[in-house]
Structures are given as C-alpha cells and as structure tokens.
Amino acid sequence: MDEFAGKRIVILGLARQGRALARYAAEAGAEVVVSDLRAAGVLQDTLSELSDLDITFVLGEHPPSLLDGTDALALSGGVPLSAPIVAAAQQRGIRITNDSLEFMLRCPAPVLGITGSAGKTTTTALTGAMCRESGRQTWVGGNIGRPLISDLEQMDAGDLVVQELSSFQLELWDPAFGHERVKSPQVAAVLNITPNHLDRHETMEAYISAKANILWHQTADDVAVLCADDLGAMQLQPLVRGRLRTFSLKEQVNDGAYMRAGQVWLRDESSETVVCEVGEVRLRGRHNVLNVLAAITLASSAGVGIEAMRRAIRNFSGVAHRLEPVATVRGVQYVNDSIATAPERALAAINAFEEPLVLLAGGRDKKMDWDAWAQQMARRARHIILFGDLAPALEERLSQEPVLQAGLTRASSLEEAVEKAACVAQPGDVVLLSPGGTSYDAYVDFEERGEHFRQLVKAL
C-alpha cells in the first residue's frame, strides 16, 4: 500500500508537476485537494484532464482552511517557500513535499540525477540517449518533459531513470520540512553553480544549499559526479559520501571524463579509453563539450558501455531552444537560445560562434550581475538589440563600457527585435536570441518565447 493511502494531501499549483502528483496521490487512495491562485475559467483544460478523479479544487486563493487536517502540503515548482500558506504549514508541523521527492522515495530503479545552473537539460537528454543505446529501458524526465511520478507504476528495478532536478525542486529535499526520510539519486551530478534564481532564493547561500541536497542523502554505495572546472560544484566535495567522479575540459581526471589532444577520454580505476573525437560532437560550443563529458561520466557510472555512448554522441543534435538553428534567411543564420535566462548562459552561447553576431537580449532580471556580460558584449557583438523589462538597465550598463563596438538598438517587443535584426544583419551574420533574462515579462516560459522567435523568423 502506498504511503499516501488514507492521507489528506493538499497540492498548491496546477502546473505540470502539480497535476502529475495529484493524479498519482488520488489513484493511491489519498484525499486530494488542489489549490491554484488562477480562476476556473483559465484552467478549464487542466481541470478536464483531472475530471476522472475524486479531487477537490480550491481556485482563486489559498485559504488557511486548506491546512485543516492536512498530512502533507505539496508545492509545484512555481510556488515559493515564502508564500504565506507555506509558512503557516511549517508552523503547524505539516510535511512539505513535491513530486520529485515523492518519486525518489518510491522509485524501484537506479536514478541518475542531474542539477546545475546551466547545461542540465542537454546533459539529461544526452545521458538518457546513452542509456537507451545500451538497450535498457530508460525513463527521462523531472524538471524537463514528463514528471517521472506519472510513469512510476511502469518502472522496474532493471530500468534506468535520468532525472533533471532544479533548485526549486531540491530545496524541499531537507528533513527540516518534516520528512522522516529523504533519498538522493544513486548517481548524482552537479554540473556547475553560478548565480541564478536569486529573485527566488534571495542569497547564494540558500541557492547552493538547495543544489547540495542532491548529494546530502547519498550513501557510501552511491556515486557523485562534479565538474572539476567549476569552483561552485567542487565546493560540494566535502558532502560526497561514496565514489567521487569528475569531468573536465582543462585537465586529466583520475576517475571520469576529460578532453585530451582533440579526443574525449574516459578513465576509471583500471582503464583509460577514447570515447570519441571532439569533432564528432554535433553541438556548438565548449560548454556543450563539457556537457558531453558530464553525460559520459554519468552513463558510465550506471554501467553503460563505450559503444552505446559513442553512438548517442554521434546521433545527438541537441535540445530545442538551446543554440537551436531555426533558419537561414538571405544569408543570415537565426539561432534560438531562449533557454539563456542568466548572463552566464548568454556568454556561453556567444562564445560558441566565430561569425559576426546580432544579439537579441533582454527579458526580466533575476537580480543578476551583468558586468562580465556587458564587457564581453561590447567587444564581441556587431549589433545588440534590447527588448523586455531589462532593456533600459542593459542599455545603461552597456553605455558605461569604455569601448562599445556594437551598435545598440531598443525594441518594444521580441517581434520588433526580430524585425530590427533582419534590417541590420548582413549575409554571414548570426542573429542570436540569447536573452540573459527570464521570459516572465511577456511569456509563460522560455519555451513559449523560443517558439515565438521561431514563428517570427519563419515569417521573414
């Protein structure tokens, strides 16, 4: 019998993760109440999706009475710990959880968990491809794609699970939220830690603490994978309880993957093997080679062989909205990197190109430091088009650069930004949407922003 059976579970948020957990808990025999601040008219499709279940919906508010008799309060990713009802639940001693934690506690198969400030989705997708190439049943999801708890009943002990985990999910993986037990993935990777989501976590200490939960609950039998090139990731080394494996573009590592003389190598305690030539990696940018090294280290830790990894690398062309070529129009290539919601991600994107760049930047800020971004953009871009809430602040910051080689234009929207880019771009240029800010000033998420960019480019 599932632990939810006979319990009252209140779920905040009817987004993807909340819906998946609501279905699982209801089918497990729980009394499920789902509350969302949006009105019923906005949620009609979502409500229809769950209409076959015995679920109570409380819409338009999160009244304190929701907590009466409640055994657990589950948060969708968009619900912050600062929400008044969450604070009230903590005061009452109600357990606070989410779909990723509940999945982890129940999963019968080994889990390869991946977190980091950048590169999570590409690494997760490639690791999943490697695992599939090995012939094992593989489930890929979590913070991307389908919430894994939706497929829990179909999973077996011989399967492999590749789970992307965000700081929003991981921050609840802490006994302080009333959990009797917490379980970390058997193979857990921290790709990097740079400032991100400080509008949500407020301090770097809180952000790092959330990321660290992916390692905190491992055992001596588990594997931790850290990027040897990233100080933020390596500062978590004292938390490693089992085998430590690393990956690096800069140095040969003792146990993990690295690059040497134009080749990708894998080393463990007993052997050293070439996995592929760097030129076989189809993804642009050194940061994506680093993602390949991470995926190799993860997959090999789960027993995936060299040939399976090699096939996956040769066939993997990337993930949507991540340096995604959209079209070439009148000799100008348009590239969608809408995933770049922090200045560091935009810097990595720009460094992936040697061509002259027309950069589309903006969106909404997350209380980030834009100094390094401005210094690089002032020298590297041929033209910068700014849009969204960030446009005035970025224009002011760029104007402070002693040498501003890039032309500078303001646009009222992404649509106008694409129109202006088409006017200033010359054959051989790359028009790169790599905003650096979030999409929430105008879009539901970065995917909607990236899809709009695609449509605008194709309309050219």
C-alpha angles and dihedrals in degrees: 000000000000119000090239093062111118093002128119109237121187115198121197115208132026096223123122096286095044093050093050093050092045091056094045094048094046092050089048091059102261127141099244126200119181121195127188130174091224122090125253093252091063093046102048096119092046093049090050090053090060098036093108092064133078097246130145115221124206108186136184095025146031101232117196089238088074088080096057108118092353120152098189137011113209121199128208113222094262095057111093125215087239092070108118094235091054091052089048091051091052090051089054093049094244114159113250117209146149140212096268094055093046090049093050092052092054105033112121095196132070111273126215104202122196130192137158142127092266138012098033098125097045091047092046093049094047093045089051090051091052092050091050091049087058089064098246122128103259131194119198124188145083114124088013130051119344120007104249094226086071090068099036095110091057096051125105133196091253094057128094124230123202111195128186111209128195127203088249090061097039096050089076094052090096130107087227087079092064101269118150088203138010125192127201123206116278088235111032127180131195105192098185142324119221129149110295140143092016088148085067105031094033095205135047088232091061092045093050091046090056093050091047092063089079087071103029096083100041121117135222088269094058134089127234119199118199133174108247090202095058120078092198093057095042093052086071092062093103088065094060110114100174136020117346117212125177140190130207146176091198108047144021110261127210096227119018140027132319144159123251131167094346094311135105112233134192121204134181135163094291110025149026121210139177109238099184146320115277087235089065090066105100096198122097122240139032090262088064092051085055089052089053090052090051092050092049091052092048097045095045089051087061093050099262111155130235096251093053091050091047093052092049093050093050092050100040113103099171142260128291118272093018110105086318115173107228105177145318112240121185091340094311119115117217117206127191115215097155089145088076098103096152130054092243090059091050090051091053090051094051092049089058091070134068094181122095108277135220101192126204108203137169140068122138125329126240095200091274133161109250099180098101090043093053094047092052096041093050089060103030109042122074091206134004123204114194125203140164132030092320096056099095094046093047092048090052092047093048091049088061092063111108091221116033106179094167123088112239128217134170122218129190094219143002089263092057090043091058091047091052092045090054089054098050100035119101129202108283093031126119117222102207125193101203102141104180089209132080122265097235096104090071112358141052091239143335090277093060089048091050092048090051089051090053091052092048092050094047089051089060 
